[in-house]
């Protein structure tokens, strides 16, 4: 039986940078998805800087600190837009009161107008233009400097044109001032950015949520047996800590003493508490249940499970996806179209329709404002942030965004057998009873009671399958054949078929022949020298495997199994769970060749393995999925890491990939379609029907489009 204990150590060198290309050089600006558009008024160097430095994970204290810095940065940005908005609103009120158009509309010319009021209007409007409009003016310079005109270019040009023209009118040029339109446009754009930043911060809060899981202190066990409360930073590998009932585990380690159930839901998505006994691994951040545990620390800081998850989430959220590239290119073209449409609008109203310059300018400004590719810029990154947060909370860790998006196109999935579709350990798969007075559990308990004294893999398999044992006397091993002992006053013997043959005992049973043909190991149980039953043992098939394979076939995906085991065992497992195609007796170094072979058929292929000797195959597949990674999440060859040893999570990740793509398409379709319809409306095509949009109204519609995109992204959910 080729069990995973015998498999080669994971070779990180085989990675060849797979997946890291997606992340290299991407700062948080790219995460925002609209390049310089995002986070107006904040230097991109600062922004990318915080993105690179946060969550370095030297220790949990630093990690929390970096996370706090990340959170504070976003809070600062939200606060900045909020402050600029409210201060601008304060100045907007007197500006509206002093604007000739507003006075005329409400018949307040005689009450509110006074000598020199136009100069006061100019001063107040200048304050709003430079203070409230500063993020957009700065963004305009940044975008043009990078030769990537975008949303800031449009807003910056719109408010600058309106301000300069209105100022010249105040100082003598015949015409109409646009100050009230200018300041209300700035107000609405600040409000839109404030709302947007809150949405972005909410969507990418997964890092902060994860960092908060770690307690700040631990009960360190001293050599004399006493405990001392110390900071997490003051404990290291090899130290032992006491975890009391109800407390969070402060570190990754191994249980040395005690037994308890541990809630790992926030870390792995496993809804049921997991029983932890001596020798079991535990994860820092999990919640201890009813018992006390003594844990020896195995990993701290950046090596810990939580730090690795935080880093993977950050990389995934900052990596630039293919859809995001498409959105960025579309946003650039939309900006160029908006500028061109603005120029054409100006020309038509001035040269063809013979309207005055003030009217033509207002149409032009409205076109540039309403066509801002804001929603388009947010269409993809908001969905990315939400899907990454959802997946991380459910133990589905995305390392490579491009591969994750590609997962929706998968046509075939190759599963490693041992440890992936099976549990990777011996266990009883079938029980045959020859005495009608006994049950399967009866003979299994008798057999396990004897085998509990043996360390043989078959013995351990019987014991683990039985669940309970009885006291045994006069235990004796039968070399190469089995074991015997007295249980409940009866002589119990558990032996191989060879023992029966030696003793001349013949058992005719077609089921036994069937078990043997499936490559299973058969043992018999004798009570007082009479054969009472038999067991078939094999690598236990995970109970979720059959359901997972069934769901994948319903999705139209061809399922395959790859194993180094003999063909009989492989065929039995495949038949049990419904696998379409089997590759058996494959040596570790040949697994990658089998993946190539399936790809050569023109299929988009995912490889699912446990990341040990499956590394080359994971790397060469279109999508590499590591399953059952446990606390070792840093599997360099995998594009997607599924923390739990549950094949159903493969189905979940494919469902999430498809749902994520649908949300991206919906957002992109809305953003581009909206802008395509908005341009002619803003240009004034319905003017003859009495419908004319002001720049402020255009800004409202543009902001509404952004809000719709943000809400749609937040509606993304994972199917269970």
C-alpha positions in Angstrom: 0.0 0.0 0.0 1.7 3.3 -1.1 0.8 5.5 1.8 1.8 9.1 2.1 4.3 8.5 4.8 6.6 7.1 2.2 6.3 10.0 -0.2 9.0 12.4 -1.1 9.4 15.7 0.7 7.8 18.7 -0.9 10.2 20.4 -3.3 9.7 24.1 -3.3 12.3 24.5 -6.0 9.9 23.0 -8.5 7.7 26.0 -8.2 9.5 28.1 -10.9 7.7 31.2 -9.7 4.3 29.8 -10.6 1.8 32.3 -9.3 4.2 34.8 -8.0 4.4 36.6 -11.4 0.8 37.6 -10.8 1.8 39.4 -7.6 5.1 40.9 -8.4 5.2 44.6 -8.6 1.5 45.2 -7.9 0.9 47.8 -5.4 -2.4 48.7 -3.7 -3.2 51.2 -6.4 -3.6 48.3 -8.8 -5.6 46.5 -6.2 -8.0 49.4 -6.4 -8.4 48.5 -10.0 -8.6 52.0 -11.4 -4.9 52.9 -11.1 -4.4 56.5 -10.2 -8.2 57.0 -10.1 -8.4 55.5 -6.6 -7.8 57.2 -3.3 -7.6 60.7 -4.6 -5.5 63.1 -2.8 -3.1 60.4 -1.5 0.3 59.9 -2.9 0.5 56.5 -4.6 3.9 56.0 -3.3 2.5 56.2 0.2 -0.3 53.9 -0.7 1.8 51.2 -2.3 4.2 51.5 0.5 1.8 50.6 3.1 0.7 47.8 0.9 4.1 46.3 0.7 5.0 46.7 4.3 1.9 45.6 6.1 1.6 42.1 7.6 5.2 41.3 7.2 4.4 38.9 10.0 7.7 39.0 12.0 5.5 38.2 15.0 1.9 38.4 15.9 2.4 41.7 17.6 4.0 43.2 14.5 1.4 41.6 12.4 -1.4 43.2 14.4 0.6 46.5 14.2 0.9 46.3 10.5 -2.8 45.4 10.2 -3.6 48.4 12.4 -1.5 50.6 10.1 -3.3 49.3 7.1 -6.6 49.9 8.8 -5.6 53.4 10.0 -4.5 54.3 6.5 -7.9 53.5 5.1 -9.6 55.2 8.0 -7.5 58.3 7.3 -8.6 58.3 3.7 -12.2 58.0 4.6 -11.8 60.7 7.2 -10.1 63.0 4.7 -12.9 62.8 2.2 -15.5 63.2 4.9 -13.7 66.3 6.3 -13.3 67.9 2.9 -16.9 67.2 2.1 -18.4 68.8 5.2 -16.1 71.9 5.0 -17.0 72.3 1.4 -20.7 72.1 2.2 -20.3 74.9 4.8 -18.9 77.2 2.1 -21.4 76.0 -0.5 -24.3 77.4 1.4 -23.3 81.1 1.1 -22.1 80.4 -2.5 -25.6 79.2 -3.5 -27.1 82.3 -1.7 -24.8 84.6 -3.7 -25.2 83.0 -7.1 -27.2 85.1 -9.5 -29.0 82.1 -11.0 -30.2 80.9 -7.6 -31.2 84.4 -6.5 -33.2 84.8 -9.7 -34.8 81.4 -9.3 -36.2 82.2 -5.8 -36.7 85.9 -6.4 -34.1 87.0 -3.8 -31.9 89.4 -5.9 -32.8 92.4 -3.9 -32.4 90.7 -0.5 -29.1 88.8 -1.1 -27.2 90.9 -3.7 -24.8 93.7 -2.6 -22.0 95.7 -4.1 -18.9 93.5 -4.6 -20.8 90.2 -4.0 -19.3 88.7 -7.1 -15.8 89.1 -5.5 -17.0 87.4 -2.3 -18.5 84.6 -4.5 -15.1 84.3 -6.2 -13.2 84.0 -2.9 -15.6 81.4 -1.4 -15.6 79.4 -4.6 -11.8 79.5 -4.7 -11.7 77.9 -1.2 -14.0 75.1 -2.3 -12.1 74.7 -5.6 -8.6 74.4 -4.1 -9.5 72.7 -0.8 -12.4 70.5 -1.8 -11.1 69.9 -5.3 -7.5 69.3 -4.3 -7.8 65.4 -4.5 -9.0 65.7 -8.0 -6.5 68.3 -9.1 -3.7 66.2 -7.7 -5.1 63.1 -9.4 -5.2 65.0 -12.7 -1.5 65.8 -12.5 -0.7 62.2 -11.4 -2.6 60.6 -14.2 -1.3 62.9 -16.9 2.2 62.4 -15.5 1.8 58.7 -15.9 0.2 59.1 -19.3 -2.9 57.3 -18.0 -5.8 59.7 -18.2 -8.7 58.5 -16.2 -11.5 59.7 -13.8 -9.4 62.3 -12.1 -8.4 63.8 -15.5 -12.1 64.2 -16.4 -13.1 65.7 -13.0 -10.0 67.8 -12.8 -10.5 69.3 -16.2 -14.2 69.9 -15.6 -13.8 71.8 -12.4 -10.7 73.7 -13.6 -12.4 74.8 -16.8 -15.5 76.0 -14.9 -13.4 77.8 -12.3 -11.1 79.6 -14.7 -13.9 80.7 -17.0 -16.1 81.9 -14.1 -13.1 83.7 -12.5 -12.4 85.6 -15.8 -16.1 86.5 -16.0 -15.9 88.0 -12.5 -13.0 90.1 -13.5 -14.5 91.6 -16.6 -15.2 89.1 -19.4 -18.8 89.1 -20.6 -20.4 85.8 -19.7 -22.0 83.6 -17.0 -20.4 82.3 -13.8 -20.4 78.6 -13.0 -19.4 78.8 -9.4 -22.5 77.2 -7.9 -22.3 74.3 -10.4 -18.6 74.0 -9.7 -18.9 73.8 -5.9 -21.9 71.4 -6.0 -20.0 69.2 -8.4 -17.0 69.1 -6.0 -19.4 68.4 -3.1 -21.0 65.4 -4.9 -17.7 64.0 -6.0 -16.3 64.2 -2.5 -19.4 62.5 -1.2 -19.1 59.8 -3.9 -15.4 59.1 -3.0 -16.3 59.0 0.7 -18.9 56.4 0.1 -16.6 54.5 -2.3 -13.7 54.4 0.2 -16.0 53.1 2.9 -17.1 50.3 0.5 -13.5 49.4 -0.4 -12.5 49.4 3.2 -15.4 47.2 4.2 -14.7 44.8 1.3 -11.0 44.4 2.1 -11.4 44.2 5.9 -10.5 40.5 5.9 -6.9 41.2 6.8 -7.9 43.2 9.9 -10.5 40.5 10.8 -7.8 37.8 10.7 -5.2 39.8 12.6 -7.8 40.4 15.4 -8.0 36.6 16.0 -4.7 36.5 17.9 -4.7 37.1 21.6 -2.1 39.5 23.0 -1.0 37.3 25.9 -0.2 33.7 26.7 0.1 31.6 29.9 3.7 30.4 29.6 4.6 27.3 31.6 7.8 27.7 33.6 10.2 24.8 34.5 8.8 24.6 38.1 5.3 24.0 36.7 3.9 27.4 37.5 2.6 29.8 34.8 3.4 33.3 33.9 1.3 35.6 31.7 3.6 37.0 29.0 3.2 38.9 25.7 2.9 36.8 22.5 6.2 38.4 21.4 8.0 36.9 24.4 7.4 33.3 23.6 9.3 31.2 21.0 9.5 27.8 19.4 9.9 25.0 22.0 8.1 27.0 24.8 5.0 25.5 26.4 1.8 27.4 27.1 -1.3 26.6 29.0 -4.6 27.2 27.2 -7.6 27.4 29.5 -11.2 26.6 28.5 -12.8 29.3 26.4 -9.5 31.0 25.6 -8.0 31.5 22.2 -4.9 29.5 21.3 -2.0 32.0 21.2 0.3 30.0 18.9 0.6 27.1 16.4 1.8 24.0 18.1 1.3 20.4 19.3 -0.9 19.3 22.2 1.4 17.9 24.9 -1.2 17.3 27.6 -5.0 17.5 27.9 -8.0 16.9 25.6 -10.5 19.4 24.4 -12.7 20.4 21.4 -11.4 23.4 19.5 -13.4 25.7 17.3 -11.4 26.5 14.1 -14.4 28.0 12.2 -12.9 31.4 11.7 -9.6 30.0 10.5 -10.5 27.0 8.3 -14.3 27.3 7.8 -14.8 23.9 9.6 -18.1 24.4 11.3 -17.8 21.6 13.9 -15.4 21.8 16.8 -12.4 19.5 16.3 -11.3 17.2 19.2 -7.7 17.7 20.0 -5.6 15.2 22.0 -2.0 14.6 22.8 0.1 14.8 19.6 -2.5 16.7 17.6 -1.7 20.0 15.9 -3.5 23.2 16.9 -3.7 26.6 15.2 -3.2 30.0 16.8 -6.4 32.0 16.9 -8.7 29.0 17.3 -11.0 28.9 20.3 -10.5 26.3 23.0 -13.5 24.4 24.2 -14.2 22.7 27.5 -10.8 21.3 28.5 -7.4 22.7 29.3 -4.5 22.1 26.9 -0.8 22.3 27.3 0.7 23.2 23.9 4.3 23.2 22.7 5.0 26.0 20.3 6.1 24.9 16.8 5.6 28.1 14.8 5.6 31.8 15.6 5.4 35.0 13.6 5.6 34.9 9.9 5.8 31.0 9.9 2.4 30.7 11.7 -0.7 29.6 10.0 -2.5 32.9 10.6 0.4 35.1 9.3 0.6 33.0 6.2 -3.1 33.3 5.6 -2.9 37.1 6.1 -0.1 37.3 3.6 -1.9 35.1 1.0 -5.1 37.2 1.4 -3.1 40.4 0.9 -1.3 39.0 -2.2 -4.6 37.9 -3.7 -6.3 41.2 -3.1 -3.4 43.1 -4.6 -2.7 40.8 -7.5 -4.0 42.1 -10.8 -6.5 39.8 -12.5 -7.2 39.4 -16.2 -10.6 40.9 -15.9 -9.1 43.8 -14.0 -6.7 44.5 -16.9 -9.7 44.5 -19.2 -11.4 47.0 -16.9 -8.4 49.2 -16.8 -8.1 49.3 -20.6 -11.8 50.0 -20.9 -11.5 52.8 -18.4 -8.6 54.4 -20.4 -10.6 54.2 -23.6 -13.7 55.6 -21.9 -11.7 58.5 -20.7 -10.4 59.3 -24.2 -13.9 59.0 -25.6 -15.2 61.3 -22.9 -12.6 63.9 -23.7 -13.3 63.6 -27.4 -17.1 63.7 -26.8 -16.6 66.8 -24.6 -14.7 68.5 -27.4 -17.3 67.5 -30.0 -20.1 68.7 -27.7 -18.4 72.1 -27.4 -18.0 72.4 -31.1 -21.6 71.5 -32.0 -23.2 73.8 -29.5 -20.9 76.7 -30.5 -20.4 76.3 -34.2 -23.5 74.5 -35.4 -26.3 75.4 -33.0 -24.8 78.8 -32.3 -25.4 78.7 -28.5 -23.3 81.0 -26.2 -20.1 79.8 -24.8 -21.5 79.4 -21.2 -24.1 77.0 -22.4 -21.7 75.0 -24.5 -19.2 74.9 -21.6 -21.9 73.6 -19.3 -22.7 70.7 -21.7 -19.0 69.9 -22.1 -18.4 69.8 -18.3 -21.5 67.6 -17.8 -20.3 65.2 -20.5 -16.9 64.8 -18.8 -18.4 64.4 -15.4 -21.1 61.8 -16.2 -18.7 59.7 -18.3 -16.1 59.3 -15.5 -15.1 55.7 -15.5 -15.4 55.4 -11.7 -17.9 52.5 -11.7 -15.8 50.8 -14.4 -12.7 51.2 -12.3 -14.4 49.7 -9.2 -16.3 46.9 -11.1 -13.6 44.3 -10.8 -11.5 45.2 -7.6 -14.5 45.3 -5.4 -15.6 41.8 -6.5 -12.0 40.7 -6.0 -11.9 42.0 -2.5 -15.2 40.5 -1.6 -14.5 37.1 -3.1 -11.1 36.9 -1.5 -12.5 37.8 2.0 -15.3 35.2 1.5 -12.9 32.4 0.5 -10.4 33.2 3.3 -13.1 32.9 5.9 -14.1 29.5 4.5 -10.6 28.0 4.4 -10.2 28.6 0.6 -7.0 30.5 0.1 -6.4 32.1 -3.3 -2.7 32.7 -4.2 -3.1 33.3 -7.9 -6.0 35.5 -9.0 -5.5 34.7 -12.7 -5.7 31.0 -12.1 -8.7 31.4 -9.8 -10.6 33.2 -12.6 -9.4 30.5 -15.0 -11.0 27.9 -12.7 -14.5 28.7 -14.2 -13.3 27.2 -17.5 -12.0 23.9 -16.0 -13.1 20.9 -18.1 -11.2 18.1 -16.3 -10.0 17.7 -12.7 -7.3 15.2 -11.8 -7.3 14.1 -8.2 -4.4 12.5 -6.3 -5.9 9.5 -4.5 -4.1 9.0 -1.2 -4.8 11.7 1.2 -7.1 13.6 -1.2 -10.0 11.3 -2.1 -9.0 8.9 0.6 -7.9 9.5 4.2 -4.4 8.2 3.6 -4.7 5.6 6.4 -5.8 2.0 6.8 -9.2 1.2 8.0 -12.0 -1.5 7.7 -14.0 -1.0 4.6 -16.1 -4.2 4.7 -17.2 -6.7 7.4 -18.5 -10.2 6.9 -20.2 -12.1 9.8 -20.5 -15.9 9.7 -22.4 -16.3 13.1 -26.0 -15.0 13.1 -25.8 -14.5 16.9 -23.2 -11.8 16.5 -23.2 -8.3 14.9 -20.6 -6.6 12.8 -19.8 -4.4 15.8 -19.4 -7.4 18.1 -16.7 -9.0 16.0 -15.0 -5.7 15.3 -14.8 -4.9 19.0 -13.4 -8.3 19.8 -10.8 -8.0 17.0 -9.8 -4.4 18.1 -9.4 -5.5 21.7 -6.7 -7.9 20.7 -5.1 -5.7 18.1 -4.9 -2.8 20.5 -1.7 -4.3 21.8 -0.1 -4.4 18.3 1.6 -1.6 16.4 1.1 -3.2 13.0 -0.7 -0.9 10.4 -3.4 -3.5 10.0 -3.9 -3.6 13.7 -4.1 0.1 14.0 -6.6 0.2 11.1 -8.9 -2.3 12.9 -8.7 -0.4 16.2 -9.4 3.0 14.7 -12.5 1.5 12.8 -13.9 -0.2 15.9 -14.1 2.9 18.1 -14.0 0.9 21.4 -12.1 -2.0 22.9 -12.4 -4.4 25.8 -9.7 -5.6 28.3 -7.5 -8.4 26.9 -5.5 -11.1 28.8 -2.7 -13.4 27.6 -2.0 -11.3 24.5 0.3 -13.1 22.1 1.6 -12.1 18.7 1.6 -14.8 16.0 4.7 -13.9 13.9 3.7 -12.9 10.4 0.2 -14.1 10.8 -1.7 -12.1 13.5 -2.4 -12.0 17.2 -4.4 -13.8 19.9 -5.7 -13.1 23.4 -8.5 -13.7 25.9 -11.5 -11.3 25.8 -14.6 -11.8 27.9 -13.3 -15.3 28.7 -13.2 -16.3 25.0 -10.1 -16.9 23.0 -10.0 -14.3 20.2 -7.6 -14.8 17.2 -7.2 -12.3 14.4 -5.2 -13.7 11.5 -4.3 -13.6 7.8 -5.7 -16.0 5.2 -2.3 -17.7 5.3 -2.9 -18.8 8.9 -6.1 -20.5 8.0 -4.4 -22.3 5.1 -1.7 -23.5 7.5 -4.3 -24.8 9.9 -6.3 -26.4 7.1 -9.3 -24.3 7.7 -11.3 -23.7 4.5 -13.6 -20.7 4.1 -15.5 -20.4 0.9 -17.0 -17.0 0.3 -17.3 -15.1 -3.0 -17.1 -11.8 -1.1 -13.6 -12.6 0.1 -12.5 -13.2 -3.5 -14.2 -9.9 -4.5 -12.3 -8.1 -1.7 -9.0 -9.6 -2.9 -9.7 -8.6 -6.5 -10.1 -5.0 -5.3 -6.6 -5.1 -3.8 -7.9 -5.0 -0.2 -6.2 -6.7 2.7 -8.4 -9.5 4.2 -8.1 -10.8 7.8 -10.2 -13.3 9.7 -11.4 -13.4 13.3 -11.7 -16.7 15.2 -13.6 -17.2 18.5 -12.5 -20.3 20.3 -10.9 -21.5 17.1 -14.0 -21.1 15.0 -14.1 -18.6 12.1 -16.8 -16.0 13.0 -16.1 -13.3 10.5 -13.7 -11.4 8.2 -12.6 -7.9 7.6 -11.4 -6.2 4.4 -9.1 -3.3 5.0 -7.9 -0.6 2.6 -7.1 3.1 2.5 -10.4 4.6 3.7 -12.4 6.6 1.1 -13.4 10.0 2.4 -17.1 10.2 3.0 -17.3 13.5 1.1 -15.5 12.2 -2.0 -18.5 10.5 -3.6 -20.7 13.6 -3.2 -17.9 15.9 -4.6 -17.3 13.7 -7.7 -21.1 13.6 -8.3 -21.4 17.4 -8.1 -18.4 17.9 -10.4 -20.0 15.6 -13.0 -23.2 17.6 -12.7 -21.2 20.6 -13.6 -20.0 18.9 -16.7 -16.4 18.4 -15.5 -14.6 15.1 -16.3 -13.1 13.6 -13.2 -9.8 11.6 -13.1 -7.7 9.9 -10.4 -3.9 9.7 -10.3 -2.2 7.3 -7.9 0.9 5.2 -7.4 -1.2 2.4 -6.0 -1.9 -0.8 -7.9 -4.6 -0.9 -10.5 -6.9 -3.1 -8.4 -7.1 -0.6 -5.5 -7.3 2.3 -7.9 -10.2 0.8 -9.8 -12.0 0.0 -6.6 -11.8 3.6 -5.3 -12.8 4.9 -8.7 -15.9 2.6 -8.7 -16.8 3.6 -5.2 -17.0 7.3 -5.9 -17.7 7.5 -9.6 -14.4 8.6 -11.1 -14.5 8.8 -14.9 -10.8 7.8 -15.7 -8.0 6.3 -13.7 -4.2 6.5 -13.9 -2.7 3.8 -11.6 0.8 2.7 -10.7 2.1 6.1 -11.6 5.5 7.0 -10.0 5.8 10.4 -8.4 8.0 11.9 -11.1 5.5 10.7 -13.8 2.5 12.6 -12.3 3.4 15.8 -14.2 3.6 13.8 -17.4 0.1 12.5 -16.9 -1.2 16.1 -16.4 0.6 17.1 -19.7 -1.1 14.2 -21.4 -4.6 15.3 -20.3 -3.8 18.9 -21.3 -2.7 17.7 -24.8 -6.3 16.5 -25.4 -7.2 20.2 -25.5 -8.8 20.2 -22.0 -8.5 22.9 -19.3 -7.1 20.9 -16.4 -7.0 21.3 -12.7 -4.8 19.1 -10.5 -5.8 18.5 -6.9 -3.3 17.0 -4.5 -1.9 17.2 -1.0 1.1 19.2 -2.1 3.7 16.7 -1.0 5.0 14.7 -4.0 2.3 16.3 -6.2 4.2 19.6 -6.5 5.4 19.2 -10.2 1.9 18.1 -11.2 0.3 21.0 -9.4 2.6 23.5 -11.1 2.1 22.2 -14.6 -1.8 22.1 -14.4 -3.8 25.1 -15.6 -5.0 25.4 -12.0 -3.2 23.8 -9.1 -5.3 23.1 -6.0 -3.7 21.9 -2.8 -6.1 20.1 -0.5 -5.8 19.3 3.2 -2.9 21.6 3.7 -3.7 21.9 7.4 -1.4 24.4 9.1 1.2 24.3 6.3 -0.4 26.8 3.9 2.8 27.9 2.2 2.6 25.5 -0.6 4.5 27.3 -3.3 3.2 25.3 -6.3 -0.5 25.7 -5.6 -2.7 28.4 -7.1 -5.5 27.7 -4.6 -5.1 26.2 -1.2 -8.0 24.4 0.5 -7.2 24.2 4.2 -9.6 21.3 5.1 -9.2 17.8 3.8 -12.6 17.9 2.1 -13.0 17.2 -1.6 -16.3 19.2 -1.5 -14.2 22.3 -1.1 -13.0 21.8 -4.7 -16.7 22.1 -5.8 -17.0 25.2 -3.6 -14.0 26.9 -5.1 -15.3 26.3 -8.7 -18.7 27.6 -7.7 -17.1 30.7 -6.2 -14.9 31.2 -9.3 -18.0 31.1 -11.6 -20.0 33.3 -9.2 -17.1 35.8 -9.0 -16.8 36.0 -12.8 -20.6 36.5 -13.1 -20.4 39.5 -10.7 -17.4 40.9 -12.6 -19.3 40.7 -15.9 -22.5 42.2 -14.4 -20.5 45.1 -13.0 -18.5 45.7 -16.3 -21.7 45.5 -18.3 -23.5 48.0 -16.1 -20.5 50.4 -16.0 -19.8 50.4 -19.7 -23.5 50.3 -20.7 -24.3 53.1 -18.3 -21.6 55.4 -19.7 -22.5 54.6 -23.3 -26.1 55.8 -22.7 -25.0 58.7 -20.5 -22.8 60.5 -23.0 -25.5 61.6 -25.5 -27.9 62.5 -22.6 -25.2 64.7 -21.0 -24.4 66.3 -24.4 -28.0 67.5 -24.6 -29.6 65.4 -27.3 -32.9 65.7 -25.4 -32.6 69.5 -25.2 -35.5 70.0 -27.6 -37.7 68.0 -25.2 -36.8 70.3 -22.3 -34.5 67.8 -20.7 -31.1 69.2 -19.8 -28.7 67.9 -17.1 -26.5 70.2 -15.0 -22.9 69.1 -14.1 -24.1 68.5 -10.5 -27.0 66.2 -11.8 -24.4 64.4 -14.0 -22.3 63.9 -10.9 -25.2 62.4 -9.0 -25.9 59.9 -11.8 -22.2 59.0 -12.0 -22.1 58.4 -8.2 -25.3 56.4 -8.4 -23.6 54.1 -10.9 -20.7 53.6 -8.6 -22.9 52.8 -5.6 -24.8 50.2 -7.7 -21.5 48.5 -8.7 -20.4 48.5 -5.1 -23.7 47.0 -3.8 -23.7 44.3 -6.5 -20.2 43.3 -5.5 -21.2 42.9 -1.9 -24.1 40.6 -2.9 -21.5 37.9 -3.9 -22.1 34.8 -1.8 -20.6 31.4 -1.5 -22.9 28.4 -2.1 -22.9 25.6 0.5 
